[in-house]
Amino acid sequence: MLTNGTSAATEFWERRALSISGGIDELGSVRWELALCLLACWTFCYFSIWKGVRSSGKVVYFTATFPYVMLLILLVRGLTLPGAWEGIRFYLYPDVERLADREIWIEAASQIFFSYSVAAGTLIVLASYNEYNNNCYKDTFWLCLLNSGSSFVAGFVVFSVLGFMAEKQGVPVDMVVESGPGLAFIAYPQATAMMPLPQFWTVCFFLMLILLSVDTQFVIVECLVTSVCDLFPKLFRAPGRHKIFVLIICLSSFLMQLPLVSEGGIYVFQLIDFYGCSRACLDFMALFECLAVGWIFGVDRFYEIIEDMTGQRPCAFFRLCWRYLVPLLSLVSQPSC
């Protein structure tokens, strides 16, 4: 009798979709199906931002709002599944002993950095298109509220399904799946396969995932394009040059990302995900941004500008954050080797 078997979803993900190799030293050949998906994403990205904010602003009305419709549908379905409330209980009642683990707080900070796009430059670039007297103080409050609220609701969607899977498999919730790409590409497809009308729920989930991904993608590219164009306005703001520049960025990014869709690409992806997209890199960027604002540009000068723009002076607590707390926490949260 087999005791160490793997699920059909895991087999499909690792052997069919990824055709995963033995290690990072064996990149192997490019998976043409994944390469076509990558090309489709960059094509969508290009036509979303090729005319600047005029085009991306219209696209984001759909890509940013439609996932909430999908999230609501999946939430209602997830809460009606048998065993869902075991997953919700696991989600809402944390292991208090784990709160003393430094690594838990580092991971939580990394999630906030990533979901808020803190220290990545995207918020600053997009905010530069606002009117001078726009109330950025209020916008920041609503951004934090909506972002954290969305993440909190999404937790119910995920853990209700994990509770359902745990009941079906007869195991505790924490033994259902590990974190990482497997949660989206292994656990959730397994769960939808157990539901009535599995094709419908699978389409809803992956449509939401695709829209969230491409939304993030073209916002990051827009950040890069806008920054370069602002540095060299005479060069890139001539008729037609902006579109050519965006095309070069998208095409070069597609070519550079081809190793990620090779047979060993998942290993490269995990390295970039761990070291490049969170933790050390974002912590260092936050550290130096706060040093620049708090000590070089000057907190008092920054306060005066915000007051001139919004008509109100920020809370004094931000002064402590910009000058002391954020730099200190950024240094403390560096991952140990």
N, C-alpha and C positions, 0 to 999 in steps of 0.2 A: 504493500500500500504506500502511495506517495505521501510524504509529509511536508516536503518543501517545494510545492508547486507554485506556479505563477498564474495570475489571472489572464483571461483572453485580452482584456484591455491593455494590460502591461506588455504582453507579447506583441500586440499590434503596434503599440507606441514605440517600443524599443527596437523591434525587428523589422516592422514594415514601414512605419512612418519615418523613423530616424535611421534605420539600418545601422545601429550604433556600433562603433568599432571597439577594439579592446582597450584603447587609451588615447590620450591626447597626442601621443607620438605617432598615432596611426590615423591621420586625417581622412585618408581614403578619397573617394571620388565625390563630386557634388551630386546631391540628390535632386534630380531635375524637377520633381514635383514641388519640392520645397523652394527651389530656385524660381519657379514660375509664380509661386505664392509671394515670394519676396519681391519679384518684379511687379506684380499686381499692386502690392502695397506702396511701392515707390512711385508707380504711375499715378495711383490715387493721390498720393502726397503732392506730386508735382502739380496736378491740375487743381488741387485745393488751394495752393498758395502762389501759383505762377503770376497772378495779378496783384499780389500783395494782400494786405488786410481786406481789401474790397471783396476778394474771392473767399479767403479763409473765414472771414466773419460770417458769410452766408452759409458756408458748409458746417460751421460749428453749431449753428442753430439745430441742425439735425443730429450730428454726431455726439453732441453733448447732452441732448435731451432725450433722444430715443432710447439710450441705454437705461434710463430711469423707468421707461415703460416696461422694458424687458425685466428689469429688476423687480418691479412690482408684481408682474405675472409670476416670476419664479418664486417670489416670497410667498404669495398666496398658495401656490402649489406646494412649496416646501413645508409650510406649516400644517398642511392637511395630510402629510404622509405619516404612516405609522412609525413610531419611534422618534419623530422629529423633536419632541420635547425633551428627550434625553440629550440630544445634541445641543438644544438651547440651554439646558441646565449646565452642560459642560462649558458652554460659551460664556454664560453670565456669572458662574461661580468659579473664580480662578483658584489655583493651588497657592495658598498664601505662602507656603514655604518657598515657592519658586520666585516670589517677589524679592527675596534676598539675593537672588542670583544677578550679578552685574551684567551678564550676557543678555538677560531678558530685557533690561532697560536699554542696552545698546541696540538690540533689534527693534525695540519700540521707537527709539529715536530715529533709526534708519527708515522705518516705515513713514514716520511723520515727514522727514526730509523728502522722501520720494513722492509721497502722495500730495504734499503741498508745493512741490517743486522749489523748495527752499534752497538757496545758494546756487541754483542752476542757471539763473539769469532770465528765465522765461517770464516770470512775473514782472520784472523790471522792464523788459522789452515791451510786453503787451501793455503795461501801464503807461508807457511813453506815448501811446496814441490817445490817451485821455486829454480832456481839456485841463488847463492849468489849475482851475479852481475846483476840479473834481474832488469829492470827499473820499480820499484814499483811506482815511481812518475808518470810515464806515464800510468801505469795500473790503478792507482787511478782516474786519469782524465777521462779515457775512461769508467771506471765503472760508475762514476757519470753521464756522458753524456748519455750512453746507458740506464741506469736505469731510469733517469728522462725522457728521450725521449720516452721510452716504456710506462711509466705511462701517459705521455701527449697524445700519440696516443690512448692508451686504453680509455682515457676519451672521445674521439670522438666516439668510439665504444659504450660506455655505454650511453652517452647523446643523441646520434642520435636515439637510440632505445627508450629512455625515451621520447624524443620529439614525436616520432611516437605513443607511448602509450598515451601521453597527448592529441594528436589530436583525436585519436580514442575514448577516454573517455570524451572529452570535458572539461578537467580540466587543470589548469596551470601545468608546468613541476614539480615545487617543491611539488605538491600535489600527484604525481603519486605513489611514494614509499618512505619509510624511509630507512636510511642507515642500514647496518648490513647484516646478512645472508639472509634476505628477498630479497635483491637486486639480488642475484644470483639465489636463489631457488624459488622465487615467481615472481618478475618483469620480468626477462628475459624469463622464460618459458611462461609467459603470452604473451610477445611480439612475440616470435617465433610462438605461436599458431595462431597469426593473419597474419602471412606471408604465401606466397605460399611455398610448400614443408616444412612444419613446422618440420617434423622429421629430415630432413637433417640439418637445422640450429641448432636444439637442440643438435644433436650429435656433431656438430662442436664446439659449445660453451662448453659443458660439457667435451669433450675430451681435450680441451685447459685447462679447470679448473683442471681436474684430473692430467694432466702432470705437471702443475705448482705446484700443491700441493705436489705430491710425490717427485718432484725435491727438493723442500724446505725441505721436511721431511728427505730424506736420506742425505742431506748436513748437517743438524743439528745433525743427529745421527753420521755421519762421524766425526764431530767436537768433540763430546763426546768421541768416540772410540779412535781417534787419540791422544787426550789429555791424556787419561788414559794410553794408550800404550807407549807414550813418557815418562810418569812418571815411569813406570815399564817395561822397554824394555826387560829385561831378562825373565820376567814372561809371557808376552803376545806375544812376537815375536818368540816364539818357534813354530815349525811346527804344524799346526792344532789348536793352542790355540786362534789365532785371530778369526777364524771362530766360535769357541765355544763362545767366548766373545761377538761377534756381535749377535749371536743367543740368548744369555741370555738377552742382552739389548733389542732386538726387542720383545722377548716373554714377558718380564716383563713390557715393555711399553704398549703392547697390553692389558695385564691384568689390568694395572692401569687405562687404558682409557675406560674400560668397563662401568663405571658409566656415561661416557659422552654419551653413546648410549642407556641409559635407558630412560624411559618415562619422567623423570625430568632432563635428561642430558643437555638439552639446557640451563637451568638456571646455571648449573655448568660451562658450556662452556662460557657463557657470563661473569661470574665472572673471569674466567681465562683470557679471552680475554681482559677484561678491566684493570685488576690489574696485571696480570702476563706477558702478551705478549707485553705490551706497557706502556706508561706513567711512573708511579712511578718507576717500576723495572728497565727499560732501562735508565731512567734519572739518577738513583743512580749509575748504572754501568758505565755510561759515566762520571759521576762526579769523581768516584774513579779511573777510568782508566786515566783520564787526570791529576788527582793529582799524581798518580804514575809516569806518564811520565814526567810531568812538574816540579814536586817538589822533588820526591824521586830519580828516575832514572836520571833526569836532562835533560833539553831541549838541552843544548849545546852538551852533550854526544850523545843524540838522533840525533841531526843534523849531527854530525861527522860520525855516522854510516850510515845514509842515503847518505851522500856525498861519503863515501867510496864505497857503493854499487852501486850507480847510476852515480857518477861522477859529480853531481850537487847539490848545497846546496838549501834546500827548502826556499820558500819565508818567509820573516820575519813575515808576518801576522800569520803564523801557530804558532809561538811562543806565540803571544797574545791569540790565540784560546786555545792552550793546557794549558796555565797557568791561564788565567783569564776568557775569554769570555764563553767557554763551561761549566766550573764549575758554573759560575754565572747563565747562562741561564738554566742549569739543575736544579738549586735550585729554580729559579723563576717559572719554568714550572711545579712544582709539583701540582697535582690536589688538589683543596680545598675540605675539608670534608663537 
